[in-house]
Amino acid sequence: MKGQTYILGALDDIREEIQRTCRLELAIGIGRSYDRIEELRVSYHEAMNAVEYAEQLEGCGIVHAENISEGARRARAYPVRE
C-alpha cells in the first residue's frame, strides 16, 4: 500500500506540473494489478476505461479502475480488438 501511495503522489505531481507549465488538463487512468503477465492487456484496457471515465468528471485527473462503479463500467464498455 505504501508503494501505491507513492506512485499516486508522483502521478499527481506530474499531472499538476503538466497543467501548470503546458496549461493542459491531463486524465490518468490506472488499471488493476494482476499476477500474470498475460493479464497486462486487461489492466491496460481497465486503465483506458478509467481515462475515459476521468475525462467525463471535471476536476478529477486520476481515476483507478477499482473506483469506478460496476454500472459505470458496463456503460463505458467497448469492444476489445484482438
C-alpha angles and dihedrals in degrees: 000000000000091000092051091052090051093049093048090050092050092048091050091050090051092047092050093047092051090047092049099043102032099027090230129135111231125200117201122194124195123199125207121272119249134192098230128062089222088069094057088097090058091051090048092054091046089053091049090050089049090053091052090048092048090052089058092054115072114225094011108111102165123047127175117210089234090062095058114095119240092245092053091048092054092047091053097042117127133181116277116227116226 
